[in-house]
Amino acid sequence: MSITLKQNLAIADEKSLAAHTHLLFVLPAERPDELPFFSALDAKLNRIGKKYADLSKTSVMTDLPNGAVASWLVLESELSAFKRQTQLRKAFKPLLDEHPKALAIAVYGSEVARHKAAKDAFYVASVNAVELPERKGKAAKKDSKPRLLKSIVMFGWQEPDAYSSIQALVAGNVLTRTLTMTPPNELNPAQYRHLIARLANSNGWQFEEFDMLKLTKMGAGAFVAVGQGSEPQDAAIVHVSYMPKKAKKHIALVGKGICFDTGGHNLKPAKYMSGMHEDMNGSAVALGVLLAATKAKLPIKIDCWLAIAQNHIGPLAYKQNDVVTALNGTTIEIVHTDAEGRMVLADTLTLASREKPDWMVDFATLTGSMMSALGDRYSGVLGNKSELLCKAVGVGAAVGERVCAFPFDDDYDEDIESSIADIKQCTLDGGADHVHATRFLAKFVENDTPWLHVDLSSYNRKGGLGAVNSDVNGFGVALTFELLKQY
């Protein structure tokens, strides 16, 4: 979906807004001398006992004399990106709930304030005005075809070509959410691989697959241990590449793509198995970043490595106390079959790092302990280069996808020492499993490749997060897209 953007440098007045049915007014802290429909706003504020300054805390909806509806908020420039996006999301929601075909956004204040507000508002409106997967019958729908936002008119700021990067980011975010929300019977590993092949064909990406037979011959025992429990054995490591002609840098993206996670022999209870079709979110984030970079035509070679599998129970499924040998020769003692994510990522990280990228980042819904540590508002980052961690934290704050850095000290390795293998997959004692998992993964990163691990504890938050209204929010796409742009 592509939303048409029309820009008008002039500050909006009542005449210019009269033709629009759904309007958002983004206002400065100090009330402008002239404001369209000010009488409607004042009447609403008086009725609810609020003042203009209160619009910086909560947006207000009003009906306008011409039958249109408007949302008003004060957006202070010094607020963090996350707070600005959150305020805009809440202000837009009642407008978008009416499924308008067109939306007018009017920004006011200083030139700097209008510039920032226009770009933030366009992103928040665009990322939420999309159709996401749902499978309700026609009888449950008011219309057989959804009414989607087709155009946005921006008043108060004009900047030709400034929004193309935002549209690329929105495309990547929407792909991530769409894939993550797709029901598991429609996105098993075979179906997912076919979909990725189609995406590669339509976007000009190179496409390569390492299926179970090939991985077995290669000695990728960590990945195969997880994949062998499914029937059919349709798991694979999928490699897609964006290779612009003048690329001078090389980045690798790695994603955990567990299409459904039962927990294996260490079976999850129903409460924790529900929603496990979203355990492939890491791979969806990697694909979303790749799509955004492609649409933005970033001059960077990007290798995207996706660990696509399911964690099922069966006669061949791996089990506790098995010892398997990974692609790099490391022997692994299996401790818990529900720690399958680090197993499929291990061999995938080895393949990715052997291509010697300048740096790489992996995405995974990996550990419950990260959720315990941060809740679902932040995600956690760990890695082998402190400068990369610091960069990620700063960029996350700047784009509204907040991340927190965790320790990576090598004495945590003592907790995953094995008496019969080179390393234990995890422990049964709980504790800092998010750190243990990252220390485990580090054993499979070759060539001293600078590496960032993103544990996606905030990928799903009820009611939305930051800019995004849907529970599944596409977290990680904006963060990594900005890292790539700055790089």
N, C-alpha and C positions, 0 to 999 in steps of 0.2 A: 504494500500500500504506500502511495506517495501523496502527501498533502501539498496542495498548491499554496504557495505563500505570496501574498501581495503586500508590498511595503509602501508606506506613505510617511514621509518625513514630517509632515505637518502635525501639530498637536491636535488631537481630536476635539471637535465641537459637536453640538447636538445635531446639526445639519448633516455632517459627514457620517454620523453614527445612526441616523434615522432608519436606514435600510437594513440594519442588522438586528437579528432576533436574540442573539446570545452574545453578551459582552463581558469582558473582564477589564476592570480598571485597576492598574498597578500604580499606586500613589506614593509620593515621598512623605517623609515624616512631617514636614511642614505643609499644611494644606495650601494648594494652589489658589490664587485669587479667583480664577475662573475655572469652573468644573462643570462639564455637561451633566444635566439631570441632577444638579446639586440639591434641588428641592426634594426629589424622591429619596435621596440618600439621607438628608437631614430628617425627613419625616420618619424614616425607618429607625434612625439612631435615637430620635426622641421617644419613639414608641417602646423601644427595648431598653431605654435608660443607659445608652452608651454615648461616648463622645468620639470625635474623629480619631483621637490618639489611640482609642481601643482597637482600631482596625489593624494595628501592628501586632495584636495578639490573636484576634479572631476575625476572619473575613465575614462580610455581611452580604446577604442576597436581597435584592429589591426587584419588584415589578416596576417597569417604567410606563409612563403614560401612553406610549404607543403600542403597548402589549408585549414589548420585549422584556427580557429578564437580564439582570446585571449582577455581577459579583464584584465586590470592592475589597481591596486590602491595601494596607500600607506595608511596603517592603523596604526595610532599612538596609542600606548598602553594606554596613559593617557586619551584618549577620553572617554566620557560616553558610557555606553552600548547602549543607544538609538542612539547616533551618529554613533557608530561603525556598528550597525545593519543597519542603514539607508544607510550608504555608501556601505555596502556589498549588500544590496537589489538592489541598483541602478547599481552596477557593475555586478551583476548576471542577471539582467533582460534581456539585449539583448542576452545573451547566452541561457537562458531558453525560450525566445521567439522563438527560432529555434527548440524547442522540442527535444533536444538531448536524446539519450538513455543512454549515459555515460558522465561523467563530471570529469575532472581532476582539483584538487586544489593544488597549490604549495605555501607553506608558507616559508618565509625567515626571517632572523633576529636572535635575541637572543633566547635562549631556552624558556624563559618566554613568549616572544612575539609570537613565533611559537605555543606554547601550546594554548594561548588565541585565536590567529587567527584561528587555526584549528577548535576549538570547535564552535566559532562564525560562521565561514564560513559553517561548516557542518549543523548547525541549520538553517541558512538563506536559504541555497540551498534546504534542505529537506522540509522546511515548504512551499516553493513556488513551488516545483516540483510535484504538486498534481492535480488531476482532481476534479474540483468543479462543483456544479449543473449548468447546462444550458440545454435549451430545444430547441436548433436550429435544424431544419430539416436536413436530410442527405445531401440535395442539397447545404446547406450552409457550409458544412464541406469539407475539402480537403480529409480527410480520414474518413471512417466510424468508425474506432477505433483510439482513441487518442494515440499519441506517448508519453509515460511517461518515466521520468528518472528512470532508473533501477539500476544504479551503480555510485558510487563516488569513485575515487581513490585519496587518500590524500598523498601528498609528503611533507616531512619535519617534520612530527610529527607522532609518533606511541604511542598509549596508549591503550592496550587491555581492552575491556569492558568499556571504558570511555564514549562511545557514546550511551549506552543503555538508559540512563536517558533522553538524548536529543530525541531519537526516541520515547520514551514514551510521552514526551511533545508534539512532532509533531503530534502524533496520537490524543491527546486530542484537540489540536488546530484545526486540520482538521475536527474532529467531530463537534466541535462548529461552524465552518464556514459552513459546509455542512448543518447542521440542520437549521441555521439561514437563509441561502440562498434558502432553499426549498420553492417553491411556495405555497401559502396558501390553494389552492384546493388539495394539496397533503399532507398537514400537519395540518389538523384540529385537535381538541382535541382527538377525537376517534383514528385517524390515529397516532397521536403522542404517545398516550398511548400504542398502539400496538407496535410501534417501540421501545419504552423504554422497554417494556416487552421482546422483542427479544434481545436487548442489554444486559439486565439483564441475560437472559438465556445463552448467549454466553460468558459472562464474569464472571459468577458465583456469581452474585449479588442477594441478597434477594430482593423480589419484593412484594409491597403491594399498594393497591389503596383505596382511600376514595372517592367514587363517590358521586353524588349529593344527592341521597337518604340517604346515610350514613351520609354525612355532615349535612344534614337537621336535622336528628335525634340527632346528636351530639350537635346541636346548633351553628354551624359555620356560623352564619348569614352574616358575612362580605364577605366571599368567595361566599356563595350561592347567595347573592344579585347580584353579577356580572354574575355568571353562569346561573342564571334563565332566562336571556334575550335571550338565544340561543335555537334554535330548530334544532336538538335534544339537550337535556340537557346532553351533553357528557363531561362536565367539571369534573375535579377530582384533588385532591391532590395526587400525586404519590410519594411513598417512596421507594427508592432503597438503599441498604446498601452493602458496601464492608467490610468484617469482617475477616481479616487475623487471624490465630490462636493465634499468639503471640502478638497481639496488646495490648499496654499498655496505649495508648492515644485514645481519642474519640473526633472527630470533626464533626460538622454538616455544610452542604452546603445547601443553600436555593436559589431557582431561580424563578424569575417571568417568566411564560410561557404563555403569552397572544398571542395566535396563529394569531389573527387578531383583531385590535382595531379600531372600527369605531368612538369611542368617546361616543357611546351610544346616549341617547336623546340629549346630548350636542354634536351634530354631528360635526366631523372634516370637514373642507373644503378639497377639492380634493388634494390640494398641500400638506397638512399635513397628509392626510390619505394614500397617496401613500407610500409604503414601510412599512406599519404597520404590514405586516406579519413577520417583524423582531422584533416585540415587545416581542417575546419569547426568545430573545437572552440571557437573564439572566439565564434561565433554561438550555440553550445550553452550557453556560459557566460552570455551575455546573456539567453537565454531562461530559464535556470535562476534567475538573479537576479530576472527579471521574475515568474516563478512564485512564488518565495519571498516577494517583496514583496506580491504579490496575496493569497496565503494568510495572510500576517501582517497584511493590511489596513493597510499603511503609508499615511499621509495625504500621499502624494507622487504627482504626475503623472509617469509614466514613459513616455517614448517609446523604443521598441526598434527599431533599424534594423539589418537583417541583409543582408549582401552575399552573396547565394547564387549560386554559379556553379561551373564546373569549368574546369580549365586543361588543354586538350587540344590535339592536333596535327591540322591539317587544312588544306585549301586557303585557308580564310579566317582561319586563326590569325594573331595578331599576331607580329611578328618583330623581331629586332634592327635598329636604325637607323630603324624607323618613328618618325614624329612624330604624336602624337595630341593632341587638345585636350580638356581636362577640362571639367566642368560650369561651373566658375568662370572659364573662359577661359584658364587656364594651359596652355601647350604643353609637352609632355613628350617627351623623346627616350628611346626604348626602348633599353636597354643589355643587359638579360638577361630572357628570357621567364619565368624561374623566380622572378622578383620580382613575381609577379602579385598577391600579397596587398595590397601597398601601392597597387596600381592600383585594385582594386575598392573599397578603403577610402577612397580619395581622394574620389571623387564621393559616397560614402555619408556621409562626415564633413561634406561641404558641405551636403547635404540636412539632416542632423541639426542642424548649427549654425545654419542659417537659421531654425529654429524658436525660436531664442534661449533655450535651456535655461539654468538657473542654472549648471550645469556638466555635463560629459559625460565618459564613460569608454569607451574602446574596448578590445576583447580580440582578440588574434590570436596564432596560432602563426606568428610572422612571420619570425624570422631565426635562422639557424644560429649566428650570432656571439653571440647571447644565450646559447645553449646552451654555447658555448665559454667564455664569460665566467663563467657561474654553474653549469654542470652542470644536473642535473634536480632539485635540492633547493629552489632558489629560482626565482622569476620576477623579471623586471626591470620597473621602471616609469620612465617619462619623461613630461615634460609641460611646459606653458607657465606653470604657477603653482607656485612652490616650496612654498607652504603646503599645496597639495593633495598634493604628493609626500610631504612630511613626515607629513601625516595618514595617507596610505596605508601608509607604512612602520610607523607606530605601531600602526595598526589591524591590519595583517598580523601583527605580533608578538603582539598580544592575542588573535587568533582562531586562531593556528596555521598561517596561510598567509603565509609569509615572503616579502617582496619587498625588492629592493635598488634604490635610485634611481641613475640614471646621468646624465651631463652632457647639457645641452640648449643649449650655447652656440652662438651664431649663426655663429661662424667655421667650424664644420663644414660650412656651406653652400658653402664654397669647393670642397669635394670633389665636389659634385654640380652644379657649374655646367656648362652646355652651350653649345657654340659655335653651335648651330643652333636651339635651343629655349629656353624660359624656364628649364627645369630638366631635369637627367638623372634618370632613374628610380632609378639606383643607380650604383655603380662596378664595375669588373672587378678591382679591386685588393684586395678583401677588406677587412681592417681593421675599423673600428668600424661595421659595417653596421647594427647595432641603433640607433646614434645617427643615422646617415645616413637610415635609414628613417623615424625619427621626425621629423627635420628636413624630410624630403620631405612627410610627412603634414601637418605644421604649415601648409604652404602652402595647404591646403584647408579649414582651420578658420576660419570667418568670425565676425564680430562680437566678436572678442577673447574668445570663449567660453572660460572655464576648462576645461582639458582634461587628462585623464590617459590615457596609453597604457600598456597592460599587455601585455608580450611574454611569452607563456605557455611559457617554457622548462621548467616543472615540471609540465605538465599530465599527463604520462605518466612514471611511474617504476616500474620493475620491482620487484614486492614491496610496492608501496604507499608512501604518503607521509603523515606526520602521522596524522590520524584514520582515513584510508581505506585499506583493504586492497587494493583492485583497482589494477592498473597505471594505468589511466585514472582519475584521482582527483577530477575536478570542481573543480580548483583555480581560485580566483577568485570562486566563488559566496559563500563565507563572508566573504571580504574585502569584497566590494562590498555584500553584504547588511548588514554591520555599518556600513559607511560611510553607507549610506542611513538606517539606524536612528539613528545619531548625528546625522545631518544634520537 
